[in-house]
Amino acid sequence: MSDYAENTGRCYMCKRTFSFDPKEVMTVLIDPETRMPPGITVLGSLRPAKPEAVARSVDEPICPDCVRRAKQYSEESGSDRSWESWPPSSN
């Protein structure tokens, strides 16, 4: 039996359908009510994530092309934001 389980889903960013291993794919936590990550406003600023928003949120997959483009943008723009875990544990 193989440890590789392939799923097919839509990339949250570009909406393309792609195949991925659920254990390896990059995901982002999204609140289905706002369609935004908990703790981020529509203007892109940060705020404390409400526990109920985090509780109802689900992981959405991001395709490798979008991950690559985000890393490239971060490197080219000099952005040093790095969120290793989301939501921040200090809330």
MIFI-410391 format. One record per residue: residue number from 1; z, x, y of N, C-alpha, C in turn. Coordinates in nm, 4 decimals, padded with zeros to 6 digits, m for minus. Layout:
> domar  n.w  n.u  n.v  ca.w  ca.u  ca.v  c.w  c.u  c.v
> NUM  Z  X  Y  Z  X  Y  Z  X  Y
...
This chain:
> domar  n.w  n.u  n.v  ca.w  ca.u  ca.v  c.w  c.u  c.v
> 1  00.0000  00.0846  m00.1180  00.0000  00.0000  00.0000  00.0000  00.0887  00.1238
> 2  m00.0818  00.0582  00.2196  m00.0943  00.1356  00.3425  00.0098  00.0924  00.4457
> 3  00.0570  00.1892  00.5243  00.1508  00.1586  00.6322  00.0783  00.1089  00.7565
> 4  m00.0532  00.1180  00.7562  m00.1325  00.0790  00.8724  m00.1642  m00.0703  00.8654
> 5  m00.1160  m00.1441  00.9639  m00.1447  m00.2876  00.9724  m00.2284  m00.3098  01.0968
> 6  m00.3483  m00.3552  01.0794  m00.4376  m00.3734  01.1938  m00.4328  m00.5172  01.2423
> 7  m00.4133  m00.5309  01.3728  m00.4175  m00.6613  01.4385  m00.5317  m00.6607  01.5382
> 8  m00.5754  m00.7773  01.5756  m00.6743  m00.7923  01.6808  m00.6117  m00.8766  01.7899
> 9  m00.6304  m00.8348  01.9134  m00.5739  m00.9089  02.0254  m00.6489  m00.8778  02.1536
> 10  m00.6061  m00.9420  02.2609  m00.6686  m00.9215  02.3916  m00.5830  m00.8288  02.4747
> 11  m00.6486  m00.7354  02.5416  m00.5795  m00.6453  02.6330  m00.5301  m00.7275  02.7521
> 12  m00.4035  m00.7101  02.7883  m00.3472  m00.7857  02.8999  m00.4172  m00.7507  03.0313
> 13  m00.4625  m00.6264  03.0451  m00.5231  m00.5820  03.1705  m00.6694  m00.6244  03.1837
> 14  m00.7541  m00.5819  03.0907  m00.8987  m00.6046  03.1045  m00.9486  m00.7265  03.0276
> 15  m00.8627  m00.7867  02.9446  m00.8936  m00.9074  02.8665  m00.9944  m00.8844  02.7546
> 16  m01.0292  m00.7580  02.7243  m01.1183  m00.7304  02.6123  m01.0435  m00.7447  02.4809
> 17  m01.1132  m00.7871  02.3771  m01.0553  m00.7948  02.2440  m01.0665  m00.6573  02.1795
> 18  m00.9572  m00.6120  02.1181  m00.9588  m00.4829  02.0509  m00.8670  m00.4866  01.9299
> 19  m00.8911  m00.3953  01.8367  m00.8077  m00.3831  01.7172  m00.7040  m00.2753  01.7415
> 20  m00.5826  m00.2974  01.6872  m00.4753  m00.2010  01.7098  m00.3724  m00.2087  01.5992
> 21  m00.2953  m00.1012  01.5878  m00.1815  m00.0955  01.4972  m00.0607  m00.1398  01.5801
> 22  00.0083  m00.2463  01.5422  00.1213  m00.2963  01.6212  00.2321  m00.1932  01.6442
> 23  00.2430  m00.0955  01.5534  00.3455  00.0075  01.5689  00.3054  00.1146  01.6700
> 24  00.1757  00.1248  01.7002  00.1255  00.2329  01.7850  00.0737  00.1877  01.9211
> 25  00.0456  00.0609  01.9375  m00.0189  00.0136  02.0601  00.0792  00.0146  02.1783
> 26  00.0282  00.0480  02.2961  00.1074  00.0416  02.4191  00.1192  m00.1055  02.4576
> 27  00.2390  m00.1473  02.4933  00.2611  m00.2861  02.5338  00.3333  m00.2900  02.6676
> 28  00.3254  m00.4046  02.7310  00.3992  m00.4288  02.8545  00.4705  m00.5635  02.8376
> 29  00.5949  m00.5703  02.8832  00.6743  m00.6922  02.8744  00.6300  m00.7870  02.9863
> 30  00.5883  m00.9084  02.9492  00.5360  m01.0054  03.0454  00.6130  m01.1365  03.0350
> 31  00.6532  m01.1881  03.1500  00.7181  m01.3192  03.1596  00.6072  m01.4239  03.1597
> 32  00.6007  m01.5132  03.0590  00.4921  m01.6108  03.0525  00.4918  m01.7103  03.1685
> 33  00.6038  m01.7303  03.2341  00.6075  m01.8232  03.3480  00.5395  m01.7652  03.4711
> 34  00.5570  m01.6358  03.4952  00.5005  m01.5728  03.6151  00.3762  m01.4901  03.5859
> 35  00.3542  m01.4573  03.4560  00.2467  m01.3677  03.4119  00.2594  m01.2296  03.4751
> 36  00.3837  m01.1917  03.5076  00.4147  m01.0611  03.5650  00.5287  m01.0001  03.4821
> 37  00.5435  m00.8685  03.4858  00.6609  m00.8092  03.4215  00.7884  m00.8554  03.4914
> 38  00.8961  m00.8781  03.4184  01.0217  m00.9172  03.4824  01.0659  m00.8074  03.5788
> 39  01.1080  m00.8476  03.6968  01.1558  m00.7505  03.7945  01.0497  m00.6981  03.8881
> 40  00.9276  m00.7483  03.8795  00.8216  m00.7076  03.9718  00.7759  m00.8312  04.0476
> 41  00.7672  m00.8177  04.1799  00.7240  m00.9301  04.2630  00.5722  m00.9349  04.2697
> 42  00.5177  m01.0427  04.3251  00.3723  m01.0549  04.3396  00.3174  m00.9492  04.4350
> 43  00.4020  m00.8918  04.5184  00.3601  m00.7856  04.6097  00.3711  m00.6475  04.5462
> 44  00.4217  m00.6410  04.4231  00.4330  m00.5147  04.3527  00.5627  m00.4404  04.3765
> 45  00.6534  m00.5000  04.4496  00.7820  m00.4344  04.4729  00.8771  m00.4659  04.3569
> 46  00.9823  m00.3851  04.3451  01.0790  m00.4029  04.2373  01.1967  m00.4857  04.2836
> 47  01.2521  m00.5621  04.1912  01.3739  m00.6395  04.2140  01.4497  m00.6416  04.0824
> 48  01.5777  m00.6733  04.0843  01.6506  m00.6809  03.9578  01.5897  m00.7897  03.8676
> 49  01.5671  m00.7542  03.7431  01.5123  m00.8499  03.6472  01.6217  m00.9466  03.6047
> 50  01.5945  m01.0749  03.6138  01.6912  m01.1757  03.5723  01.6960  m01.1808  03.4196
> 51  01.8162  m01.1948  03.3630  01.8279  m01.1971  03.2163  01.7446  m01.3055  03.1499
> 52  01.7341  m01.4223  03.2122  01.6550  m01.5299  03.1508  01.5056  m01.4970  03.1509
> 53  01.4593  m01.4232  03.2537  01.3188  m01.3819  03.2567  01.2911  m01.2801  03.1467
> 54  01.3838  m01.1887  03.1257  01.3677  m01.0897  03.0192  01.3714  m01.1581  02.8823
> 55  01.4601  m01.2550  02.8652  01.4747  m01.3234  02.7361  01.3491  m01.3994  02.6956
> 56  01.2783  m01.4571  02.7905  01.1590  m01.5347  02.7550  01.0309  m01.4504  02.7543
> 57  01.0408  m01.3259  02.7941  00.9241  m01.2384  02.8022  00.8778  m01.1924  02.6651
> 58  00.7492  m01.1618  02.6573  00.6880  m01.1149  02.5328  00.6098  m00.9866  02.5591
> 59  00.5954  m00.9045  02.4543  00.5154  m00.7826  02.4648  00.3674  m00.8174  02.4558
> 60  00.2908  m00.7709  02.5530  00.1456  m00.7908  02.5535  00.0791  m00.6548  02.5317
> 61  m00.0232  m00.6461  02.4441  m00.0883  m00.5178  02.4170  m00.1795  m00.4733  02.5309
> 62  m00.1898  m00.3405  02.5456  m00.2794  m00.2785  02.6431  m00.3752  m00.1888  02.5660
> 63  m00.5051  m00.2011  02.5912  m00.6035  m00.1221  02.5168  m00.5986  00.0250  02.5602
> 64  m00.6434  00.1151  02.4725  m00.6417  00.2586  02.5052  m00.7206  00.2932  02.6308
> 65  m00.8307  00.2228  02.6583  m00.9085  00.2510  02.7794  m00.8272  00.2232  02.9054
> 66  m00.7530  00.1130  02.9067  m00.6714  00.0792  03.0242  m00.5545  00.1764  03.0393
> 67  m00.4963  00.2198  02.9269  m00.3886  00.3192  02.9326  m00.4425  00.4495  02.9904
> 68  m00.5601  00.4908  02.9447  m00.6228  00.6140  02.9943  m00.6517  00.6035  03.1433
> 69  m00.7066  00.4904  03.1860  m00.7379  00.4726  03.3286  m00.6121  00.4720  03.4144
> 70  m00.5047  00.4106  03.3640  m00.3786  00.4084  03.4390  m00.3223  00.5495  03.4538
> 71  m00.3276  00.6285  03.3461  m00.2802  00.7668  03.3535  m00.3653  00.8482  03.4489
> 72  m00.4966  00.8282  03.4443  m00.5877  00.8999  03.5336  m00.5596  00.8627  03.6790
> 73  m00.5404  00.7352  03.7069  m00.5093  00.6906  03.8423  m00.3782  00.7527  03.8904
> 74  m00.2784  00.7538  03.8036  m00.1480  00.8102  03.8386  m00.1602  00.9582  03.8730
> 75  m00.2369  01.0318  03.7924  m00.2553  01.1742  03.8168  m00.3327  01.1998  03.9462
> 76  m00.4390  01.1229  03.9698  m00.5224  01.1439  04.0876  m00.4547  01.1003  04.2165
> 77  m00.3709  00.9978  04.2082  m00.3058  00.9476  04.3292  m00.1761  01.0211  04.3607
> 78  m00.1299  01.1024  04.2673  m00.0051  01.1744  04.2886  00.1171  01.0869  04.2715
> 79  00.1000  00.9706  04.2112  00.2112  00.8798  04.1880  00.3042  00.9416  04.0851
> 80  00.4328  00.9479  04.1178  00.5270  01.0049  04.0237  00.6143  00.8984  03.9589
> 81  00.5762  00.7711  03.9712  00.6523  00.6636  03.9066  00.6363  00.6742  03.7565
> 82  00.7468  00.6714  03.6898  00.7443  00.6760  03.5448  00.8524  00.5831  03.4931
> 83  00.8111  00.4787  03.4263  00.9051  00.3836  03.3699  00.9044  00.4025  03.2199
> 84  00.9968  00.4824  03.1705  01.0035  00.5086  03.0270  01.0569  00.3876  02.9507
> 85  01.1398  00.3083  03.0164  01.1879  00.1860  02.9529  01.1854  00.0739  03.0554
> 86  01.1574  m00.0442  03.0073  01.1497  m00.1596  03.0961  01.2155  m00.2760  03.0243
> 87  01.2953  m00.3524  03.0843  01.3432  m00.3448  03.2221  01.4482  m00.2359  03.2374
> 88  01.4714  m00.1922  03.3618  01.5727  m00.0879  03.3830  01.7073  m00.1342  03.3301
> 89  01.7797  m00.0434  03.2686  01.9080  m00.0800  03.2085  02.0202  m00.0907  03.3095
> 90  01.9949  m00.0561  03.4350  02.0994  m00.0593  03.5363  02.1208  m00.1974  03.5965
> 91  02.0432  m00.2980  03.5542  02.0575  m00.4330  03.6120  02.1812  m00.5001  03.5642
